[in-house]
Amino acid sequence: MKKVSVVILNWNGRQLLEQFLPSVINYSPAEYVEVIVADNGSTDDSISMLEEKFPQVGIIRLFDNYGFAEGYNRALERIDSEYTVLLNSDVEVTPGWLDELVKTMDADVTIACVQPKIRSYHNRQYFEYAGAAGGYIDRYGYPFCRGRVLYVVEEDKGQYDMPAEVLWTTGACLFIRTSVYKSEGGLDARFFAHQEEVEMCWRFRCRGYRLMCVPQSVVYHVGGATLAAENPRKTFLNFRNSLLMVYKNISEEDLKPVLRVRFFLDYLAALKFLLAGHPKNARAVYKARKEFHRLLPIYEPIRKENLRKTTVNPVPELMRKSLIAAFYLKGKKTFKAIVPINSPTP
C-alpha cells in the first residue's frame, strides 16, 4: 500500500487526461504515490486511452455519472492509503508538489486537509478562482479566498506565501487524511457538484480538525472545465448547495438571522441576473430556494448530528461580517483589504 493516492475523477475527459496526467505521473514519486483515475461512467474512450498510454495508472470503474461528490465517495471506498489527493483532471502539478503537503500532514495529526497554492493555468502569474491560497466563508455562507474575493482574482506577488489556517481547501487539489474522510462522512452526495468540498471542510473544522494552505507547493488549474459561469444549472447548484451548507453547519444562534438575510440577498442576486438579461439564471435562484426548502426535512437530523459533534464554536476562520457589504458597499476587493494583515482571523 502506498502512502499517498492521487485520485483523479474523470467523465468523458480523455483530452484533459492526455494533457495533464504526464505532469502528475512525472512529479509524483512512485515509491510512495499511486496515481488513480476514477471514471464516472464515461462514454468516450478515456479508459482504453489510459490502458494504452498510461498503463502505470490505476483505474477505478464507476458505471454511472455520480457527479463530483458521490463519485469521490465511491472511489475512496476502495482507497486504503494514509493520504488521498482529490485532484481535478485539468490541473498541472509542479516538481516537488507533494513534498511540503506530506510534511505538513505528517507533523500534526489534527490537520485533516491541506491544499497547495492554486495558480491560473492560462494566466500563470495570477491566482486561480477555485481555491487561490486557501478559503474562508463569511457570515452568510459566501466563500472567498486569499487571492480571490467574489469575481476579483489577484496577481500572485508572494503576498500569501505564508502557510495559513483556512476554513476550506479547494476540491481542485484537496490533500486529505483518508481516515478522516471516511470517519466524518466525506462529501455530501446530494450536492452532486459545487461547494461540496467547502461544506465538508466547514464540517471538519466544527469538529475540531484543522485545515491549511501550504503555498510552498504550487499547481496550475485550468478551471471552468465543467459548466460555464452563466450556466443555469451551475447557478442552481451554487445557490441550493450554499443554503444547505449553511443550514448543516451554522450555529443555532445564527441560523434564523442568517437565513433571513440570505432570503433578501438571494432574490437580490436573482434581480441582478434578470436585469443583466439572464432570466434562466434568475429562475434558477428561485428553483434553488424551493429545492432547499423541500430538502429541509431530510437535512434536519443531519444538522442535529453536526451540532452534536461540534467542538469549535465560534469557528475562528468564519468571517463574522458580510462579504457582500464589504465588497459592494465598502469597495474592499482583496482579502487583505477585508482581513487586515495583523488580524489573526476574518
Secondary structure by P-SEA (a helix, b strand, c coil): cccccbbbbbcccaaaaaccaaaaaaacccccbbbbbbccccccaaaaaaacccccbbbbbbcccccaaaaaaaaaccccccbbbbcccccccccccaaaaaaaaaacccccccccbbbbcccccbbbcccccccccccccccccccccccccccccccccccccccccccccccccaaaaaaaccccccccccaaaaaaaaaaaaabbbbbbbccbbbbbbcccccccccaaaaaaaaaaaaaaaaacccccaaaaaaaaaaaaaaaaaaaaaaaccaaaaaaaaaaaaaaaaacccaaaaaaaaaaaccccccccccccccccccccccccccccccccccccc
